[in-house]
Amino acid sequence: MPRIYLETLINADINIVFDLARNIDLHQKSTARTNEKAIAGRTSGLIEENETVTWRARHLGVYQQLTTKITSMKKPEQFTDEMLKGAFKSMHHQHIFRKKEDKTMMIDIFDFESPLGIIGSCFNAVFLTGYLKKFLLERNELIKTTAEAGNSKVNN
């Protein structure tokens, strides 16, 4: 199963970074190029433990839907979302936050598995892992710039 591991050091309070990372509106801003929209479940604001969100986005030229659920949360140290329904065979995303002096280390551990056996594995290696890493890096950059600008709220 492929794993993407990212660390992003952010010059902001852990509580601000934690809330921005689970903010549906900020996520939609970070994914504007794929026209990602929350269409069911929690569709705005801060997602909480046991809540779901269904996303509709255009990836690889095709509109797709993905429903995830926040399966664990310990404020402001971590939360985990897992796919309930979507194109992946499985998807599990841990969001971890650690104080590092007066900054916050945001850690993403993103595990996923494509369907279609060996064909899916080849697709992961050749394309999908890099595509998803870029997707997460773009999201993390917006979280970082928003937090470091002193913005704890997201304006639509």
Residue pairs with C-beta under 8 A, 6 or more apart in sequence:
1 90
1 111
1 112
1 113
2 111
2 112
2 113
2 124
2 125
2 128
2 129
3 109
3 110
3 111
4 108
4 109
4 110
4 129
4 132
4 133
4 136
5 107
5 108
5 109
5 110
6 107
6 108
6 110
6 133
6 136
6 137
6 140
7 105
7 106
7 107
8 105
8 106
8 107
8 108
8 140
8 143
8 144
9 100
9 103
9 104
9 105
9 106
10 17
10 103
10 104
10 105
10 106
10 143
10 144
10 147
10 148
11 102
11 103
11 147
11 148
12 103
12 104
12 147
12 148
12 150
13 104
14 76
14 97
14 98
14 99
14 104
15 75
15 76
16 104
16 147
16 152
17 76
17 97
17 104
17 106
17 143
17 147
18 75
18 76
18 77
18 79
18 97
19 46
19 76
19 152
20 26
20 143
20 146
20 147
20 152
20 154
21 79
21 95
21 97
21 106
21 143
22 46
22 47
22 48
22 70
22 79
22 95
23 45
23 46
23 47
23 154
24 38
24 42
24 43
24 44
24 45
24 46
24 47
24 53
25 44
25 45
25 154
25 156
26 142
26 143
26 146
26 154
27 36
27 38
27 139
28 36
28 37
28 38
29 142
29 154
30 138
30 139
30 141
30 142
30 143
31 57
31 135
31 138
31 139
34 57
34 58
34 59
34 135
35 57
35 58
36 55
36 56
36 57
37 55
37 56
37 57
38 44
38 53
38 54
38 55
39 54
39 55
39 56
39 65
40 52
40 53
40 54
40 67
41 51
41 52
41 53
41 54
41 67
42 48
42 51
42 52
42 53
43 53
47 53
47 70
48 70
48 73
49 70
49 71
49 72
49 73
49 79
50 69
50 70
50 71
51 69
51 70
52 67
52 68
52 69
52 70
52 84
53 67
53 68
54 65
54 66
54 67
54 85
55 65
55 66
55 67
55 68
56 63
56 64
56 65
57 63
57 64
57 66
58 64
59 131
60 131
64 86
64 87
65 85
65 86
66 83
66 85
66 86
66 87
66 88
66 91
67 83
67 84
67 85
67 86
68 81
68 82
68 83
68 84
68 86
68 91
68 93
69 81
69 82
69 84
70 79
70 80
70 81
71 80
71 81
71 82
72 78
72 79
72 80
73 79
73 80
76 97
77 96
77 97
77 98
78 94
78 95
78 96
78 97
79 95
80 92
80 93
80 94
80 95
81 92
81 93
81 95
82 90
82 91
82 92
82 93
83 90
83 91
83 92
87 115
88 112
88 113
88 114
88 115
89 113
89 114
89 115
89 120
90 111
90 112
90 113
91 110
91 111
91 112
91 113
92 110
92 111
92 112
93 108
93 109
93 110
93 111
94 107
94 108
94 109
94 110
95 106
95 107
95 108
96 106
96 107
96 108
96 109
97 104
97 105
97 106
97 107
98 104
98 105
98 107
99 105
104 147
106 140
106 143
106 144
108 136
108 140
110 132
110 136
112 124
112 128
112 132
113 120
114 120
114 121
114 123
114 124
114 128
116 123
146 154
